[in-house]
Amino acid sequence: MRLDVAGRRQRAETAAQEAAAGAMYNLCVDVRSSRAVRKEGGIGPLVELLNSRDPEVQFHALGALTSCSSNDPGCRAVIRQ
C-alpha cells in the first residue's frame, strides 16, 4: 500500500512538472514573456527540469529554453551559467 501511495505521488509530481514546463514553453514563444521569465528567475528551474526522467517534461523544458534563448539574448547568458 505504501508503494502505491508513493507511486501516485510521483506520477502527480511528474504531471505537475510537465504542465508547468508546457506553460513556460507557451509563454517563452513571446519576446516580452521570455524576458519576464529570465528576469523572474525562471531559467534555472527550466534547466533543472532537463534532468527529469520523464521525456515530456524534458521536451517542454527544452522547448521553453530554446524559445527564450531565441527571443532574449540575456537568456543565453543565464543558461550558460
C-alpha positions as CSV (number, residue, x, y, z in Angstrom):
1,M,0.0,0.0,0.0
2,R,2.8,2.5,0.9
3,L,4.5,1.9,-2.5
4,D,1.2,2.6,-4.3
5,V,0.8,6.0,-2.5
6,A,4.5,6.9,-3.3
7,G,3.9,5.9,-6.9
8,R,0.8,8.1,-7.2
9,R,2.6,11.0,-5.6
10,Q,5.5,10.6,-8.1
11,R,3.1,10.5,-11.1
12,A,1.3,13.6,-9.8
13,E,4.5,15.4,-9.3
14,T,5.6,14.5,-12.8
15,A,2.3,15.6,-14.3
16,A,2.6,18.9,-12.5
17,Q,6.2,19.4,-13.8
18,E,5.0,18.6,-17.3
19,A,2.2,21.1,-17.1
20,A,4.4,23.8,-15.7
21,A,7.1,23.2,-18.3
22,G,4.5,23.2,-21.0
23,A,3.1,26.5,-19.7
24,M,6.6,28.0,-19.7
25,Y,7.1,26.7,-23.3
26,N,4.0,28.6,-24.3
27,L,5.0,31.8,-22.5
28,C,8.5,31.8,-24.0
29,V,7.2,32.0,-27.5
30,D,6.5,35.7,-26.9
31,V,9.5,38.0,-26.7
32,R,8.3,40.1,-23.7
33,S,7.3,36.9,-21.9
34,S,10.8,35.4,-22.5
35,R,12.4,38.5,-20.9
36,A,10.0,38.3,-18.0
37,V,10.8,34.6,-17.4
38,R,14.5,35.4,-17.3
39,K,14.1,38.4,-15.0
40,E,11.9,36.5,-12.6
41,G,14.4,33.6,-12.3
42,G,12.6,31.0,-14.5
43,I,15.6,29.8,-16.4
44,G,17.2,27.9,-13.6
45,P,14.2,25.8,-12.8
46,L,13.8,25.0,-16.5
47,V,17.4,23.9,-16.7
48,E,16.8,21.6,-13.7
49,L,13.7,20.1,-15.4
50,L,16.1,18.9,-18.2
51,N,17.2,16.3,-15.6
52,S,13.7,14.8,-15.3
53,R,13.3,11.1,-16.0
54,D,10.1,12.0,-18.0
55,P,10.8,12.8,-21.7
56,E,7.7,15.0,-21.9
57,V,9.0,17.2,-19.1
58,Q,12.4,17.4,-20.8
59,F,10.8,18.2,-24.1
60,H,8.7,21.1,-22.7
61,A,11.7,22.4,-20.7
62,L,14.0,22.3,-23.7
63,G,11.4,24.0,-25.9
64,A,11.0,26.8,-23.4
65,L,14.7,27.3,-23.1
66,T,15.1,27.2,-26.9
67,S,12.4,29.8,-27.3
68,C,13.7,32.0,-24.5
69,S,17.2,32.0,-25.9
70,S,16.0,32.8,-29.4
71,N,13.9,35.7,-28.2
72,D,16.1,37.2,-25.5
73,P,19.9,37.1,-25.8
74,G,20.1,37.6,-22.0
75,C,18.6,34.1,-21.6
76,R,21.6,32.6,-23.3
77,A,23.9,34.1,-20.8
78,V,21.8,32.8,-17.9
79,I,21.6,29.3,-19.4
80,R,25.4,29.1,-19.8
81,Q,25.9,29.8,-16.1
